[in-house]
Amino acid sequence: MSKIEEIFAAVSAGKKKQVPGLVQQALEEGIAPEVILNEGMIQAMNEVGERFRLEQIYVPEMLVAARAMKAGVEVLKPYLGGESSTVRGKMVMGTVAGDLHDIGKNLVILMIESAGFEVVDLGVDVPIADFVAAASAPDVDLVGLSALLTTTMPALKDSVEALNAMDCRSRFQIMVGGAPVTQAFANEIGADIYTADAASAAQAARKAVQH
């Protein structure tokens, strides 16, 4: 088994303690940091995301895999040309007003951080004004809003409307998700991106922000 395959397997299995050592060994063997990141870790998370979509694994397994990847990324950061070049972009993320669910939001944050983004977590039950204030920062590329209850879908709609009305709206993209949210609803309320799960969110974020 090659070192990349070992890293892939360790990330997939959520072996957080093993991943940093394997990444270090791969670097010592002269494997390019980008190859370790893309082929070893991001590919592993893509597969984990696919297994999650197929309901072969569940949230706990996905969380440990994302944490294992994060541990590996910490080792890689200095080799990827310094902190600034490893950050793909900046995302603001929160669960809308009236909704106290955070497991899905936290999983999305882990996955999007694993994809190389800096994420500002606004928490749960986030008022519209807080989303707007956070989105007004000049370096924000994505604003993510989560709604896990049918009863909080109106709050999601109102939050997106407020973001759409901002003068700096062209600077960032709006991503929405959560159990009751659909592509049709996302289109209707004026969001840019809808994703069904955390793995898709990470893929969509990478696609949306290509500096």
N, C-alpha and C positions, 0 to 999 in steps of 0.2 A: 504494500500500500504506500503510495507516495505521501509526502508531507501534506500536500494540499488535500488529498483524500482523507488523511487523518484529521485535519482541521475541520473539513466538511462534516465528517462523522461526529466529531466532538461537539461542534456547534449544534448540529441536528439533535443530538442526544441531550443537549443542555448541560454539558460537563464544564461548568464555569471554571473550576479549579485547573482543569487540564489545558484549556484553550490558550491562555497566555504563554505557557511554556512551549506549546507546539508552534505558536506564532513566532516566538523567539528563535526556536530551532530552524524554522523555515527561513527566517531572515539570515541566520548564520550560514545556511546552505546556499545563500545567494539568490533566493527566490525574490522576485520583485514585490515590493509592498502592495502595489496595485493588483498583482495577480493573487496574492494572499487574500486581500480584501474582497475582490470581485469573484474569484473562482472558489476560494475556500469558504468565505463567510457569507457574502451576499447570496451566492447560489444556494447555500445551505438554508438560509432564511426563506428564500423563494420556495424551496421544496417544503419546508416546515409550513409555510403559508398555504401551499397547495393541499397538504395533508389536513390542515385545519379546515379548509373549505370543503374538503370531502368528508369531514367529520371522522377522520381516522385518529385525530388527536384533538384535544380540547384546550381551553385557555391556559390551564396550568403548564402544560407541556410547551406551549408557545411562549409563555412568559420566561420559562427557564432557558429556552433556546435563545431568546432575545438578550437575556442577561449574559449568557455565555458569549454571545457575539460582542456585546458591549465591552466585556473584559478583554477580548482580543483586540478590539479597535483601540483601546487605551495603549496597548503595547505598540501598535502600528503608527499612532499619531505622529511621533517625532520623525518617522521615516517617510511620511507622506508630504514632506515639504513644509512642516510646521502647521500650527493650529489653523491659521487663516485659510490655507489652501485646502484643508480637509473639510471645511464647512461648506456644504453645497448651498445652503441658504438658511433662512430663519423662518420658523413657523410659530404662530401663536395658537394655542389650543385650549378649548374649554367646553364644559358641558353647560347647556343653556339654562336660563333662569327657571326655577321650579323643579329641576331635575338633579338628583343627588347621586346619580350613578357615576362611578369613576373607573370601574375595571376595564371597560372597553376603551375609554379615553386613555388610560394609562398604558394599555397594550399598544394602542396606535402611537403614542409618544415613544415608547421603547423601540418600536419598529422603525419609526421615522428618524429617530436618533441613530439607529443602526444603519440607516441609509445615508448618514453623514450630515444631518441637519442639526442646527441648534433649535431647541424647542422651548418656548416660554409657556409654562403650564399655568393657566388662569384658575384651575380648579373646577369645582362644580357649582351649580346654581349661580352662574355668572350673569350679572346684569348686562343689558345691552350697552350701557355706557362704558363698561369695562372692556368689552370687545372692541368698541370704537376707539377708545383711548390706546389700547395695545396695538391696534392696526395702524394707528397714525405714526408709529415709529418709522423712520425713513428706510430701515433695512429689512422690514418684514416682507417676505415673499408669499407666504401662505397664511390664511386664517382658517383654522379648523374648528367646526362646531359640531358637537355631538348631542343627540336627543335620543333617549332610550325609552321614553314613554309616549304613547299616542297623545296624552294630554299636554305634553310640552312641545308638540310640533308647531303650534301657533307661536310659541316663544322663539323657535328656530326660524320661522318665517319672518317674524318681526326683527330679529337680530340681523338676518341677511339683508333685509330691506334697509336697515340703518347703515350697514356696511356699504351697500350699493350706492347710497346717497352721499358717501364721502367724496370730497374733492380729489383725494389721492387714490381713488378706487382702481385706477389703471395700473397702480404699482404692485398690487397683490392679487392673488387668486383665492377664491373661497371654496373650501372643501367641507362637505357635510356627510354625516353618516349616523348610524344607529339603527336599532332593530326595526322601528316603524318607518324609517325613511326609505324612499325608493328613488330611482333615477327620474321618474316622472315628476315626483314632488320636488326634487332638486332643481329640475328644469323650470318648474312652475314658479319657484320662489327666487330664481335668479342666481343660483349657486353655479360656480364654474365646474366643480368636480364632485361626483358622488362615488363613494366606495363602499362596498358591502362588508369589508372586514379590514383588519389591521394590515395584513400582507398587501392587499390591493392598495391601501392608503400609501404605503411606503413606495410601491411601484409608481403610483400616480404622482406622488411628490417629486420623485426623481425625474419623471417625464416632464412635469410642469415647470420645474426650475432647472434650466440648463444655462448656467452662467458661462 
